[in-house]
């Protein structure tokens, strides 16, 4: 099972945020070259290296829809759904009439535990996909919807959001909305668009309004928490994750994010508790053991940290995680001593 949040979450997401805030421009030779190299690496199944090339391509040309889509696919195949989701959304903004991103987006949202958003994405894909040779993927999307407990019939795809002008991200909000009214898909799309374009404060406000309108949307709470973490508002993020867990103590995404946030804030004893709760629910996820080991090590619990690192190394088989395998091995040697 893929991890809910990559340990490279901040570096990748911050890089994406910077790129997304840059206006689109004509393709550059550097972008074209990096994209071509990435395609060749993808064909050879060298996914980590391909993803790095696609990241270089979008950094050089944030308006390259093809590079964003390729980056999303590479990250999804690597099991790095957090960064894949951001790339799929960027592609959807650049190519609003194309159905392709919504299939992969739906799969990744399902993997991260955001069931409602996954259903929305897959239904949009089914509604938009008209190519006969894509029927296999439409059928797959319908099967996933059935697994998620949704009706197979697809809802009409909403029109793409109008581009948000610089400085106007906070307009068109929820003025006059009663507490009984729930946030519409368009409102949540606006919040995501603001986030992806780098209007962080406006996006946070939109997510907060959406939560006030419908407190049961746990996925919105965790998305808000992750955004707050990105801008180093860690205590607020922790509150957001805890609020989600109060409504559903087994909500995996919020539980992992909470453990990560507590570790970032150096609240190691609380982080250990959250990691252990997560591991009980998903014992096959290697990432949690790495985070647990780091927190235990900082608490001076060497024997427990050693066991957690060993569990991580026994479970970690993903080719893109060699850096973290090497780190765990180094820490183990340190714990064992000369």
N, C-alpha and C positions, 0 to 999 in steps of 0.2 A: 504494500500500500504506500502511495507516495506521501511525503510529508506535507503537512498543512501549511507550513511557512518555512521558506528556505533560510538557512543561517546567513546567506548572503543577502537577505531581504533588504537591509538598509542600503548597502552600497549599490545594488541593482536598481532599487526603486528610486533612490535619489538621482541616480544617473538618468533614469527614464524621465523623471520629473523635469530635470534640466533640459533634456532634449525636447520634451513635449511643450515646453514654454517658448521654444524658439520658433518663429514663423517659418512656414514651409518655403523652400526655395528650390531652384533648379537643381537637378542631380549634379553631383560633383564627380570628377574623375576618381577621387579617392573612394567615394561611396560606391561607385560602379565597380571598382576593382575589388573592394572588400566583399561586396555582394557576390560577385562571380567566384571569388575564392571560397566563400561560404557555401555556395551551391555545390561546388566540386567536393568540398569536405562532407557535405550532407550525403551526396551520392556515394561516398566511400564509407558512410556510417560513422564518421568522426564527429559526433554530435557536440561535445564540449568545445572543440576547436571551431566548428561551424558557427555555434552560437556567439563566440567571441568575434568572429568576422562580421556577423550580422549586427552585433552591437556597435562595432566600428562604423558600419555602413549607416545606421540610423543616427549615430552621433555626428557624422559628417553631413548627412542630409536627412533631417527629421521629417521631410515631406515624402520620403520614399516608401510608398505603400507596400511595394513588393518586399522590401527589406524588413518592414515591421511584421508582415505576415510570416515570412521565413523565420524570423526570430521567435515569434510565438510558437510556431510548429516545433522548432528545435527545443525550446524550453519545455514544452509539454511532453515531448518524447523523453526528455531527461528527467521528468517528474518534478520540474520546478514550476508548479502551477501559479504561484503568486506572481512571478515576473511574466509568465505566459499570458495571464489574464490582462495585465497592463498593456502588453503588446497587441493582443487581439483587439482590445478596445481602441487603441490608437489606429489600427488598420480600419476598423469600422467607421471611425470619424473621417478618415481620408477617402474611404470608398463606401459611402452609406448605402448604395444600392446593391452591394455584393452580399450574397448569403454566406459565403465560406466562413467568415470568422465566428459566426454564431454557433456552429457545430462544435468546434474546438473550445470555444468559450464555455458552452454548456457543459462539456466534459470536465473542464477544469473547475468550474464553479461547483459541480457535483462533488469533485474530489476534495475541495476545501470545505465542504459542509454547508454551502449556501444553496440549499435545496430550491427555494423559491426563485432565486435569480437564475439557477440552472434551468428550471422549467421555462422561465420567460425566454431565455436565450434559445433553447431548443425549439420552442414553439415558433419563435421568430424565424429560425432557420427553415423549418418546414413550410412556413407561409411564403418565404421568399424563394426557395429553391425550386426552379422550374425545368432544369436540365434533365432530360430522360436518362442520361448516363450517370446521374447522381442519385438515382432511385435507391440504390443500396444504402447510402448514407441517410436518406430520408427515413427508410425503414428502420435503420439502427436508432435514429433519433426517436422514433415512435416507441420502439422497444424500451429505451431508457426512460421515456416519459411514463410508460406503464409501470416500470420498476419504481419510479418516484411517486407513484400514486396519482398521476395527473391524467387528465383525459387526453386521448391520442389526438383528437382534433386540434389543429393549431389555431391560435387566436390570430386575428389580422395583425400584421406587422405595423407598429406605430410609425409615423413619419419620422425621419431623422431630425434631431434637434437643430434649431437654427444656430449658426455660429454665434458665440458669445463675444461681444466686443470687449477689448481691454478696459478694465475698470468698471464693467457693468455686470460682473458675475453675480452680484447679490440681488439684482432686480428680478421681477417676475416670480416672487416667492410665494408664501402661503398666506398672504394677508386676507383676512375675512374667513379663513377656514375654521370650522368648528372642530371641537375635540373628537367628535364622532367620525369625522371624515378621515380616510386613510390616504397616505401618499400614493399618488398615481405612478405608474411606471415612468411616465414622462418626467415627473419630479425627481425620481431617483436617477434617471438618466442625466438630468441637469446637474445633479450633485457629482456624478461620476465625471461628466464632461469638465466641470470646473476643476476637479481634482487633477484630471489628466492634463489640463492646460496650465497647471501651476498656480491656480487661484485658490490657494490652500485655505485661507481664512473663510472665504465665501463657501467653499465646499464643506468645511466643518459645520458652518451655520446651517447649511441645507440638510446635512445628515441629522443634525440635532432636531431640526424642525420635523423631519420625517419620523424620528423616534417618538417625539411628542405626539404626533398624529396617530402612530400605530406602535405602541410599546412592544408588541409581540414580534416585530421584525428583528430577530436575533442577528441575522446576517448583516443588517444595517449597523447594529451596535458594534460588531466586530470590525467591520470595515472602517467605521469611525475611529475605533481604538487603534487600528493599524496606522491610520493617517495621523493621529495624534502622536504615535510613536515616531513616525517619520520626521516630525517637526520638533521632537524632543519635549513634548508635553506629556512626559511619562506617567505622572500621577493621574492625570485625567484619563489617559489610556487605560490604566489599571482599573479605574472606576468603571469605565465602559465595559471592559471584559467581565468584571465582577457582576455588573448589572445583568449581562446576558446569562451568566451562570446562575444567578438567583432564579431566573425563569426556567432554566434547563441545566442542571448540574452536570449533565453528560454531553454538553455541546462541545465537541472536540476542538473545533477551531478556536473558540474563545478560551478553552482550557490551556491549549498549547501557547496561544498568544499571551495569556496571563503569566504563565511560567517564564516565558521569554522576557516579558516586560519587567517582572520582579527581579530577574537576574541582571538586567540592564541597570536597574536602580540599586543594585547591590543589596537587595533584600533576600539573601540567599536561603535562609531557613524557609521562608514562605515559598520561594521558587522551588525548593526541593519538594515541598508538599504538593505543589501544583503539578510538577513533573511526574511524581509518583502516582497521583490520581489519573493523569493522562495515560501513563504506561499500563495501568490496570485495565483501561478501556481499549487501548491499542498497543499491545505488547510487541508487535512486529515492526514498529516504526523506529528506525535507528536514530533519527535526529533527537528524539527525546532523551535517549541515553547519553548522548554527547552533552546536551545542556545540563542534564542531571549531574553528570560527572564533574563538569566545571563548577557547579554550585557546591557540590560536596567537597571538592578540592579546596575551594576558598574557605569553607567552614573548618578545614583541617581534618575532615573525616577521610583519611587516606585509604583505609581498607575499602570503604564503601565506594569511594571515587574510583579506585582500581577496578572493582567489579563492574561498575557502570561503563567505564572505558572498554573493558573486555566484552561486555554485552554489545556495545556499539560496534566494535570491530567484527564481531561474529555476525552481525546482521547487515552491515553496510556492504552492498554489492554494486552500487551504482557507479558507473565509470566516471561520472562528473564530480565525484566527491573525494578524489585522491588527496586533495589538499587537507581535508579534514581527517582522513585516515592517517596521514603522516603526522598531523598534529596530535591525534589521540595516541599514536605510537610513541611520540616524543614524551607526552605527559606520563604515559605508563612507565617509561624508563626512569623518569624523574621520581615517580612514586616508589619504584622498586629500589632506587638508590644504586650506588656503585657495586 
